[in-house]
Amino acid sequence: MKGHTILLLSLFCCSLQAQQLSQFSQYLDNNYLINPAATDLQNNIKFGMGFRQQWGDIPGNPRTLYLTAYAPISKPEESQYMRASMRMNGQIQSRPRNELKKSSISHVLGTVIMSDDFGLFNKTTVHFSYGIHLPLTKKLSVSAAPKIGVVNLNLNDDLWVLDKNDDPFKHFLSAYSSKTLLDIGFGLWLYSDKFFMGYSLEQMGGKNPDQLGETTGYESVAHHFMSLGYSFSINPYLRIVPSSMIRYSPTGPISIDYSLRFEYQSRIWLGLSLRKSNALVGIFGLFLNSNIRFNYTYDHGMGSGDRDGLNAHEFSLNLSAFQNLYKE
């Protein structure tokens, strides 16, 4: 068991260099998961809850639980309302830019809490963001948001067994069984009622020092996310939103998602997403009412060998609560 644990630790170190961030398919309905500036903007509080399970037939398969929440700190103007990371149709600001009131600038506070279970290992993250939405023209706005938080890495100690009197290995495990690291990120989001374009930078901290000022051995690698999408109205009931998202980190290859979403009467939506050379994702969303959305995605692994079995299920529920949060 000791040898197996050392081998798993070695693999874990390699995986931390290759993929340090959780992977989602539900970002297509909640872009705040990948960009702290991509918040919706209405006079309420937005909650998102999700669960993702990968490789269901493999013992110790990766599982992720997450919660997102954000809200404006004052009442935004209705003309600035946005949903699905774009300005809402029919509420475009009609005044020229130089006549916009200072109250058109909206401030948003948010948080993301996440737990990743990788069998022998667990990662828990808590982040807080502060975003500003600024109208540039009567149709175009931009938002920017830094975020800061902590990442806690743990060994699940109920999954390894030590021989008696194995003090050196006990010391090794006690030294590396838990680490808490500072994490910083930043996002930009440009949007109108027809398109969005975003950029976010995750894990800006680099190496994290321990209590003695020495590095922990875990180096946070910067991850870059770039998003682009456009909404086409086919008729009053149907719209199509093609989009793409690019992931890049210095330790891994560039990954590109190509997605196509069909939305009918803001009641139901279907979509497909191709994660280049990795997975084909089927997407289903249902608007239970004007304030509750349910989403399901299924990732089917593509490629040769065992990659065909690397599938994933992901569920999410998005809620709009505390309507009319701020009164006139």
N, C-alpha and C positions, 0 to 999 in steps of 0.2 A: 504493500500500500504506500510505503514511503517513496519508493521509486516512481509509482504512478503519480503521486502528488507532485514530486519534483518535475516530472515531465509535463504535467498540466500547468504548473507555474511557468515553465519555460514557454509553453504555447500561449499562455495568457499574456506574457510579456510581449510576445510577437504580435498578438492580436491587438494589444493596446497601441502598438505602432501603426497597425494597418487600419483599424476601424475603432475609433475611440468614442464615437457618437452613436446614439440609437438611430435606427433606420425606421422611417414611417412611410405609409402610403396615405394616411389620413390628412397629411398636410394639404391635399387638394381641396379639403373643405375647412381647414384650420391652419392657414399659413403662419400663424403665430408660433407653431411648433418649430419652425425653421428660421423665423425672422421676427425679432422682437418689435419691429416697427409695423408689422402687418396685422394690426388690430382692426376689427370693425369699430364703427363709431356711431353710437346711438345713445339715447338717454336711459341706459340701463346697465346691468352687469352681465357680462358674458362668461359662461362656464363651459368648459369642455372636459369630458372624461373619456378615457380610452384604454383598451387592452389589446396587446399584440402578442401572438404566440407563433414562433417559427419552428419548423422542423418537428411537427407534432409527434412523429413516430420515433424520435431519438430521445433516450433518457437524458435528463438534465438540459432539455432544449431551452433556448433563449425565450424569455417572457418579459414583457414591458407593461407597466401600469403608469398612467400619467394623468395629471389634472392641470388644466389651465384656467386662469381667471383674470379678467381685466375690466376696467371701468374708467370713464372720464372723471376728472376731479371737479368738473363744473359742467353745466348743461351746454352741449354743443348746439349750434344752429342746425335746424332741420335740413337746410340746403347743403350741409356738409355730411349728412348721414351716409354711411357706407355699409355694405354687406358683401360677404364673400370677397373681401379685400378690394372692392371697387365701389365708386360712388353709386348711390342708388338712383335708378332712372326716375325721371320726372321731378327731381328735387335739385336741379342744377342751379348754382348761384347765378342770379341774373344781373348783379351789379358789377361794374368794372373793378379791377383789382385795387385801385387806389381809393375806392369807397368802402372796401370791406372793413368792418369793425374789428377792433382788437379781440373781441370775444369770438371771432371766427377761428382764432387759433385755439386748438383744443389740446389738453394735456391728459395723458392716459397712464394709469398705473396698472401693472400686471405682474403675474407670477406664474411659474411653471414648476411643478413638483413631479418627480419621475423616479421610478424604481425599476432597475434592470436586474434580472436574475439569470445568470449564465451557468447554472448548475453549481459548480464549486465556488463561484464568485458572485458578488452582489454589488451593484453600484446605485447609490441614491444621490440625486441632485436636487437642489432647491435654488431657483433663480428669481430675481426681481428685476423688473424693467420700468423705465420711465420714458414715455414717448411724447413727441410733439407733432401734431398734424397742422400743417401750414398751407392755406390756399395760395397757389401761385397765380392762377387766372380764374375766370368764372367757371371753368370746367376741370382744371388741372390742380392737383394738390400733391404735397410731398409729406412724408412722415419720417422721423428719425428717432431712434431709441437705443441707448446703451442698456446693458444688463450686467448684473453682477450676482454671484452666488457661490455656493460651495458644492464640491463633489466628494462624496465619501465612498471609498473602496473597501470592501470587506471580503474575507474568506468565510464561507459558510462552514463553521467548525464542526457541524454535525455530519459532514461528508468525508472527513478524513480520520484515520486511526493511527496512533503512534505506538511504537514498541515501548516496552518498559525501559526506564532509565535512559531514554533517548534525549538527553538534555540539549545537545547542540541543535538538533532539529526542532525541539520545542522553542528554543531561543529564536531560531530563524522564523518560525511561524508567528511568534509573538511580536517580532519586529515588523513583519509585513502583513499581519492579519487585518489591519485597519489603517487607512490613511485618509485624512481630510485635506482637501486642496482648494485653493481659491480659483475661481473661474470667472472670466470676463468675456463679453461679446458685444456686438454692435450691429445694427441693421438700418437700412434705408429702404423706403418704399415710395415709388412714384405711381400715381393712379388717377384715373378719371372714371366716367361711367362706362367706358368701352374697353379699357386696357389697364394692365398693371405691369410694373417692372420693379424688381427688387434685388437687393444685394445684402448679404449678411456675412459676418465674420465671427466664427465661434472659436473658443479656446485661445484667446489672445495672451494668456498668462505665461506660456512657455514652461520652463522648469520651476517647480515649486520647492522652496526651501523647507527643511524641517525645523524643529525647535532649536537646533544648534547652528542653524544658518547654512547647513549643507543640503544639497539637493536630495530629493527622496528617491531618485532612480526612475521616477515616472515623469516623463516630459510630455506636456500637453502640446499636441501638434495643431497648428491653425487649420481650420476647415472653412472653405469659401462656398457660399451658396448663391447662385444667380437664377432669378425667376423671370419669366416673361409670359404674358397671356393676353388674349384679345377675345372680346365677346361679340358674336354675330347674332343679331335678332332675325330669325327666319320669318316669323310672323308674331302676332301679339301673344302667342301661347308658348312658342318654342324658341330657345336660344342655344347656340353652340359655342363652347369656349375651348379652343385649342390652346395648349400651353406647353412650356418646357421648363425644366429645372436642371441646372448643372451643379454637380458637387465636385470639389477639388481639394486635395490635401497633398503636401509634398511627399508623403510616404505611400501614396496609392495612385492608381490610375484615375483619370477623369471619368466620372459617371454622368450620364445624361438620361433624363426621363422625358419621354414624349407622351403627352396626354391629350385626350379628347373627351369632353364632357357635354352631355345633352341634358338640358333642363326643361321640364314641361310645367308651365304655369306656377313655378315656385312651389310645386307639390312633390315632384319626384325627379330624381336625376340618375342617369346611368353614364358610365364612362369606361374607357380603356386607357391603360398606361403601359408603355413599353420602357422598361429599364434596360438600356442597351446591353446586350450580351449577358443579361442576368435573369430577368424575370418579366413575365407578362402579368399585368394586374387588372383584375376585373373589379369594377366599382359600382356600388348601389347606394343611393341615398333616398330617404323618405322624410318629407316634412310632415310630422305628426300634427302640428298646428303651426301658427305663425311664430311660436316661441321655442319649439322643440324640433330638433333634427336628429335622425338616426342614420348612421352610416356603417356600411360593411365593405371591406375589401378582401380580396383573395389574391395572393401572390403565387403564381406558378413558376417555379424555377425552370430555367431553360439552360441548355448546354449539354455537354457530354458527361458520361459517367454519373457519379452520385449527385451532381447538381440538379438532375431532374427531380429529385425528391426533396429539395430545399424549398418547401412551400411555407406560406404564412397566412394566418387569419388575423384580421384586425377589425375591432368594433369600436365605435365611438358614439357618444351622445352629447349634443351641443344644446345648451339652454340659454335663453335670454330671460333673466330674472330681474325683479325690482323695477318694473316698468315705471316711467316718469320718476326716475330716481331724484331728479332735481326739479323743483317747482319754479314757476316764474317768480 
